[in-house]
Every structure is written in C-alpha cells, then in structure tokens.
Amino acid sequence: MFGILAEFTDAEELVAAAQRVYESGYRRFEAYSPMPVEGLADAIGFRRTRMPLVVLIGGIIGALSGYGLQYWVSAIAYPLNIGGRPLHSWPAFIPVTFEMTVLIAALFAVLGMLAMNGLPRPHHPLFAIREFDRATRDRFFLCILQSDPMFHQQSTRGFMESLGAAEVIDVPE
C-alpha cells in the first residue's frame, strides 16, 4: 500500500484538512492541487530545501575550476611572455570564470532538482487512481503516505473520512 487519498472539491477544505492532518501528528503526507493555493505550504508543514546550497556549491566549483584551469594553462603548463604581461593576469580570467560559475551552477541546479524530486520516475502509484486525473483540472487531493510512523490503515482511513472528504481511496503500491 502506498497510502490513503482523500478528494476535496474546494481549496479551503483542502487547507483546513491539511492543517488538521499536520496537527494530528502526521508528517509524511502530500497535497495535490490544480493551482497554487494560498496557505497550503504552511498547512502541510513545508520546509525549505537544500537547493540553494546545492547551486552555491556548483557555482563555487565552477568558479574555482574555470579560474584554476586558466591559471594552470597560462602560468604553469604553457607560459608565454607576450609583450611583457604577467603570466598570472587575473583581469583576463574574469569572463571565463564568470561563465564557468553560471554553467556549473546551472548544471548542479538541474541535477539537484532531479535528484531531490526523485526523478525520473516513470510511474507513480497515484496515476493508477482514476479519480486522480482530476487533480489537474478541478479537484484537490490529500494523501497520507504509508511510510508515516502514525499510519495505520483503518484508523487513518477513518481520520481521513472525518475530514469531510468527498471520497477516500486506498492507493495500492
């Protein structure tokens, strides 16, 4: 079993249900909505991600590798004295350093996003639920995952029914 899914017809009902689920002690649950819902992130206890740190690390690696490569080529591997300029001419290194910073940070952002979202995932158990097709049009869903420590199939199902859901569905793995 993947979890228990509750279907709601209104965004306010979803936010109220999410608040009650969070207040009841559940922490492994997800909300699905066809549009952004004001207050839903706070209701489900959304926390900040580590994505900015991943991008910062990528930028630092890009800057150091771009600058280091130019320094190594110009001053160590193939030093050329052209017109008396210094071998380590840092102002000339800035454009490539900047471009490498942006490039590697962007690559870390894409790869970090894929890793943190668990992608690629060709199949999700919710896609097998016929009613879940309406999550992109006009319905709101709340799913308590089976991996939650407080999850017990019968008591969690009864709790979800008490939230005023239009329908409560067991989601098989």
Phi, psi and chi 1 to 4 in degrees:
 res  aa     phi    psi   chi1   chi2   chi3   chi4
   1 MET       -  136.4  169.0  161.9 -116.9      -
   2 PHE   -87.7  -40.9  178.1   75.4      -      -
   3 GLY   169.6 -167.0      -      -      -      -
   4 ILE  -122.8  129.7  -63.7  179.2      -      -
   5 LEU  -110.2  132.1 -177.6   71.0      -      -
   6 ALA  -115.7  135.8      -      -      -      -
   7 GLU  -104.8  132.7  177.0 -178.3   -8.1      -
   8 PHE  -123.7  151.1  -61.4   93.4      -      -
   9 THR   -96.1  -11.4   57.8      -      -      -
  10 ASP  -134.8  145.5 -171.1   61.8      -      -
  11 ALA   -66.0  -37.7      -      -      -      -
  12 GLU   -64.8  -37.5  -72.7   80.7   24.4      -
  13 GLU   -62.8  -40.7  -68.9  176.1   -2.3      -
  14 LEU   -62.8  -45.3  175.9   65.9      -      -
  15 VAL   -63.8  -44.2  172.2      -      -      -
  16 ALA   -63.0  -41.6      -      -      -      -
  17 ALA   -66.1  -41.2      -      -      -      -
  18 ALA   -62.9  -39.3      -      -      -      -
  19 GLN   -63.6  -43.4  -73.6  171.7  -18.5      -
  20 ARG   -65.5  -38.4  -75.4 -166.0   47.9 -153.4
  21 VAL   -63.5  -45.4  167.3      -      -      -
  22 TYR   -64.9  -42.8 -169.7   81.5      -      -
  23 GLU   -65.5  -26.9  -70.0  167.4   -1.2      -
  24 SER   -78.2   -6.8  -63.9      -      -      -
  25 GLY   107.0   -4.7      -      -      -      -
  26 TYR   -73.3  140.0  -68.6   97.6      -      -
  27 ARG  -125.6  -20.6  -67.1  -62.7  178.7  -99.5
  28 ARG  -104.2   81.3  -56.1  -97.8  -46.2  142.5
  29 PHE  -146.2  159.2   63.3   97.1      -      -
  30 GLU  -132.9  148.7  -61.2  173.4   -3.2      -
  31 ALA  -117.0  141.6      -      -      -      -
  32 TYR  -126.5  132.8  -56.5   92.8      -      -
  33 SER  -144.2  146.9  167.9      -      -      -
  34 PRO   -76.1   -7.9   26.3  -32.6      -      -
  35 MET  -152.6  163.8   63.0 -158.1  162.8      -
  36 PRO   -63.1  136.6  -19.9   29.9      -      -
  37 VAL  -118.2  123.4  175.8      -      -      -
  38 GLU   -61.6  126.0 -177.0   79.7   26.8      -
  39 GLY    87.9   -5.2      -      -      -      -
  40 LEU   -70.1  -38.5 -175.8   57.9      -      -
  41 ALA   -61.5  -40.9      -      -      -      -
  42 ASP   -68.6  -36.6  -65.3  -30.0      -      -
  43 ALA   -67.1  -34.4      -      -      -      -
  44 ILE   -90.4    1.8   64.7  172.5      -      -
  45 GLY    74.9   35.5      -      -      -      -
  46 PHE   -61.5  134.8 -178.9   75.2      -      -
  47 ARG  -116.8  161.3   61.9 -169.7 -172.1  -71.5
  48 ARG   -63.2  151.6  -62.8  -93.9 -179.1 -153.0
  49 THR   -97.7  173.5   68.0      -      -      -
  50 ARG   -94.7   11.8  -65.6 -164.0  168.2  136.0
  51 MET   -60.3  -43.1 -163.4   63.7 -167.2      -
  52 PRO   -58.6  -36.6  -25.3   33.7      -      -
  53 LEU   -66.4  -40.5  179.6   62.3      -      -
  54 VAL   -61.3  -44.6  169.4      -      -      -
  55 VAL   -67.5  -39.8  175.0      -      -      -
  56 LEU   -61.4  -44.7  174.6   66.1      -      -
  57 ILE   -61.3  -41.9  -69.2  169.8      -      -
  58 GLY   -61.7  -41.5      -      -      -      -
  59 GLY   -64.3  -41.9      -      -      -      -
  60 ILE   -65.4  -43.2  -69.8  170.4      -      -
  61 ILE   -61.8  -43.0  -70.6  171.5      -      -
  62 GLY   -62.7  -44.1      -      -      -      -
  63 ALA   -64.8  -46.1      -      -      -      -
  64 LEU   -65.4  -41.1  -68.5  175.8      -      -
  65 SER   -69.8  -40.2   63.9      -      -      -
  66 GLY   -63.7  -47.5      -      -      -      -
  67 TYR   -67.4  -43.6 -166.5   88.8      -      -
  68 GLY   -62.5  -41.5      -      -      -      -
  69 LEU   -62.8  -44.6  177.2   65.4      -      -
  70 GLN   -64.4  -41.8  -68.4  176.6   93.3      -
  71 TYR   -63.4  -45.4  176.6   78.8      -      -
  72 TRP   -61.3  -45.9  179.7   74.1      -      -
  73 VAL   -66.8  -45.6  167.8      -      -      -
  74 SER   -77.1  -34.6  -63.4      -      -      -
  75 ALA  -108.2  -22.2      -      -      -      -
  76 ILE  -116.2  -59.0  -62.6  170.8      -      -
  77 ALA   -74.0  -40.1      -      -      -      -
  78 TYR  -144.3   66.1 -163.4   63.5      -      -
  79 PRO   -72.7  127.9   25.7  -31.0      -      -
  80 LEU  -125.3  127.6  -69.2  176.4      -      -
  81 ASN   -94.0   98.8 -173.5   -6.3      -      -
  82 ILE  -109.0  114.0  -60.0  173.1      -      -
  83 GLY    64.0   21.4      -      -      -      -
  84 GLY    77.5   10.1      -      -      -      -
  85 ARG   -72.3  153.4   75.7  168.5  176.6   85.5
  86 PRO   -69.9  151.6   20.8  -27.7      -      -
  87 LEU   -66.4  -35.4  -63.4  176.8      -      -
  88 HIS  -100.7   83.5 -179.8 -137.7      -      -
  89 SER  -100.4   84.3  179.6      -      -      -
  90 TRP   -61.3  -33.5   69.0  -92.3      -      -
  91 PRO   -60.6  -30.5  -25.5   35.3      -      -
  92 ALA   -73.3  -19.7      -      -      -      -
  93 PHE   -84.3  -14.3  -61.8  169.4      -      -
  94 ILE   -63.0  -47.0  -62.2  -60.3      -      -
  95 PRO   -59.1  -45.4  -25.0   34.2      -      -
  96 VAL   -67.6  -38.0  173.3      -      -      -
  97 THR   -60.8  -44.0  -59.1      -      -      -
  98 PHE   -62.8  -45.9  172.9   75.4      -      -
  99 GLU   -63.6  -39.5  -67.3  -60.5  -33.2      -
 100 MET   -67.4  -35.2  -73.8  -67.7  -70.1      -
 101 THR   -60.1  -49.0  -60.0      -      -      -
 102 VAL   -66.2  -43.7  172.5      -      -      -
 103 LEU   -63.1  -50.8  174.6   67.4      -      -
 104 ILE   -70.4  -36.2  -57.4  -59.2      -      -
 105 ALA   -62.6  -40.5      -      -      -      -
 106 ALA   -65.9  -40.6      -      -      -      -
 107 LEU   -64.0  -42.9  -75.4  173.3      -      -
 108 PHE   -63.1  -36.7  -91.5   57.3      -      -
 109 ALA   -63.9  -45.4      -      -      -      -
 110 VAL   -66.5  -49.7  169.5      -      -      -
 111 LEU   -66.8  -37.2  -64.4  175.8      -      -
 112 GLY   -64.8  -40.6      -      -      -      -
 113 MET   -62.5  -44.7 -178.4  -91.0  -53.4      -
 114 LEU   -62.2  -44.5  -69.7  172.7      -      -
 115 ALA   -67.0  -44.9      -      -      -      -
 116 MET   -71.1  -24.8  -70.6 -179.1 -173.7      -
 117 ASN   -90.6   -1.7  -72.7  -27.8      -      -
 118 GLY    70.9   31.8      -      -      -      -
 119 LEU  -101.3  157.0  -63.0  174.7      -      -
 120 PRO   -77.7  139.6   26.4  -30.3      -      -
 121 ARG  -128.0   99.0 -174.4  174.5 -175.0  172.2
 122 PRO   -67.5  -21.7   18.2  -24.6      -      -
 123 HIS  -141.3  136.2  174.4   72.9      -      -
 124 HIS  -119.7  138.5 -166.1  -77.2      -      -
 125 PRO   -56.2  -29.2  -25.5   33.4      -      -
 126 LEU   -68.3  -22.9  -70.9  174.6      -      -
 127 PHE   -67.5  -19.3  -64.1  159.0      -      -
 128 ALA   -80.3  -13.0      -      -      -      -
 129 ILE   -85.4  119.9  -54.5  -61.4      -      -
 130 ARG   -60.6  -39.9 -175.2  178.9   48.6   81.8
 131 GLU   -66.3  -25.1  -67.2   83.3   -2.5      -
 132 PHE   -68.3  -14.7 -167.8   71.2      -      -
 133 ASP   -58.5  -27.2  -70.9  -16.9      -      -
 134 ARG   -81.4   -0.5  -63.8 -176.2   71.9 -178.5
 135 ALA   -66.3  -20.2      -      -      -      -
 136 THR   -97.7    0.0   58.8      -      -      -
 137 ARG  -118.3  -64.9  -69.6  178.6  -68.6 -178.1
 138 ASP  -148.3   12.0   62.7  -10.1      -      -
 139 ARG  -121.6  157.9  -69.4  -72.2 -171.6 -123.1
 140 PHE  -123.4  135.2  -56.5   87.4      -      -
 141 PHE  -127.7  148.5  -67.5   90.7      -      -
 142 LEU  -133.2  126.0 -172.8   65.5      -      -
 143 CYS  -125.0  121.2 -177.4      -      -      -
 144 ILE   -91.5  124.1  -62.1  179.2      -      -
 145 LEU   -80.0  148.2  -55.4  177.7      -      -
 146 GLN   -65.4  -21.7 -175.3  -90.7  -24.8      -
 147 SER   -76.7   -5.7   59.3      -      -      -
 148 ASP   -68.5  135.3 -169.3  -69.7      -      -
 149 PRO   -60.6  -28.1  -17.0   23.7      -      -
 150 MET   -86.2   -1.8  -70.8 -171.3   55.7      -
 151 PHE   -72.0  121.9 -174.8   90.4      -      -
 152 HIS  -135.5  124.6  -58.9  -69.9      -      -
 153 GLN   -51.5  -51.1 -173.3  169.0   -0.6      -
 154 GLN   -70.5  -46.2  -63.6  -56.6  -34.9      -
 155 SER   -69.9  -36.5   61.2      -      -      -
 156 THR   -68.4  -39.0  -57.9      -      -      -
 157 ARG   -63.1  -43.7 -176.9  174.8 -179.6   77.0
 158 GLY   -62.6  -40.0      -      -      -      -
 159 PHE   -63.1  -43.5  174.9   69.3      -      -
 160 MET   -64.4  -36.3  -67.9  -70.1  -93.7      -
 161 GLU   -67.6  -31.2  -71.2  169.9   -9.4      -
 162 SER   -73.6  -11.9   72.9      -      -      -
 163 LEU   -79.0   -6.7  -64.0  175.9      -      -
 164 GLY    87.0   27.8      -      -      -      -
 165 ALA   -72.1  147.5      -      -      -      -
 166 ALA   -67.1  -34.9      -      -      -      -
 167 GLU  -155.1  144.7 -170.8  171.6   -5.2      -
 168 VAL  -120.6  128.6  176.0      -      -      -
 169 ILE  -129.2  135.0  -55.4  160.9      -      -
 170 ASP   -78.3  132.1  -69.1  -25.1      -      -
 171 VAL  -106.9  111.2 -178.3      -      -      -
 172 PRO   -74.7  154.9   25.8  -30.3      -      -
 173 GLU   -72.8      - -174.3   66.3   46.5      -
